[in-house]
């Protein structure tokens, strides 16, 4: 069961003092940073995917520390707890916690960059396969598509009666490549392909992306 904000504040107050106060503030900051992953990555993307300047150019550390500091100050009877803190210790504690948050921020961004790199590699492989002589099925990415008499079929079970009898392997390949390239122009993640099965309408080949919440009918 999630802990209520009021009980959390009371537990933080009980930990006030010397080393316990440090641990309470440290844990609060680290938790806020973990819960602010989406906010951090949005700032990272807005910055153009760059963090030049090293640790001095952090994106969210200062905000997280200020938010947690304000949360501690909102605890009832904060003045008594404040009186227990020594300024020299405070500065050392804050610098230590700040560095730990910087490390955590950089780990989050590093994991995100590795995810982007993996998606880019998958996209390159997918495009390379489509550019080969055989047209790879975009749904299973294992077997070749076969097109005959307006039907698009694959060994994986894909079966689509084409809405256009004139569809050819070349036309479908071009449509897939155009759709993937158009998507990659605004989103770095690899889209997925699936087949809709309607009761009244014909099945359709869809391209969708959970990352940017877009979809398109390919066939």
Rosetta blueprint (number, residue, H / E / L):
1 X L
2 X L
3 X L
4 X L
5 X H
6 X H
7 X H
8 X H
9 X H
10 X H
11 X H
12 X H
13 X H
14 X H
15 X L
16 X L
17 X L
18 X L
19 X H
20 X H
21 X H
22 X H
23 X H
24 X H
25 X H
26 X H
27 X H
28 X H
29 X H
30 X H
31 X H
32 X H
33 X H
34 X H
35 X H
36 X L
37 X H
38 X H
39 X H
40 X H
41 X H
42 X H
43 X H
44 X H
45 X H
46 X H
47 X L
48 X L
49 X L
50 X L
51 X L
52 X L
53 X L
54 X H
55 X H
56 X H
57 X H
58 X L
59 X L
60 X L
61 X H
62 X H
63 X H
64 X H
65 X H
66 X H
67 X H
68 X H
69 X H
70 X H
71 X H
72 X H
73 X H
74 X L
75 X L
76 X L
77 X L
78 X H
79 X H
80 X H
81 X H
82 X H
83 X H
84 X H
85 X L
86 X L
87 X H
88 X H
89 X H
90 X H
91 X H
92 X H
93 X H
94 X H
95 X H
96 X H
97 X H
98 X H
99 X H
100 X H
101 X H
102 X H
103 X H
104 X H
105 X H
106 X H
107 X H
108 X H
109 X H
110 X H
111 X H
112 X H
113 X H
114 X H
115 X H
116 X H
117 X H
118 X H
119 X H
120 X H
121 X H
122 X H
123 X H
124 X H
125 X H
126 X H
127 X H
128 X H
129 X H
130 X H
131 X H
132 X L
133 X L
134 X L
135 X L
136 X E
137 X L
138 X L
139 X L
140 X L
141 X L
142 X L
143 X L
144 X E
145 X L
146 X E
147 X E
148 X E
149 X L
150 X L
151 X E
152 X E
153 X E
154 X L
155 X L
156 X L
157 X L
158 X L
159 X E
160 X E
161 X E
162 X L
163 X L
164 X L
165 X L
166 X L
167 X L
168 X L
169 X H
170 X H
171 X H
172 X H
173 X H
174 X H
175 X H
176 X H
177 X H
178 X H
179 X H
180 X H
181 X H
182 X H
183 X H
184 X H
185 X L
186 X L
187 X L
188 X L
189 X L
190 X L
191 X L
192 X E
193 X E
194 X E
195 X E
196 X E
197 X L
198 X L
199 X L
200 X L
201 X L
202 X L
203 X L
204 X E
205 X E
206 X E
207 X E
208 X E
209 X E
210 X L
211 X L
212 X L
213 X L
214 X E
215 X E
216 X E
217 X E
218 X L
219 X L
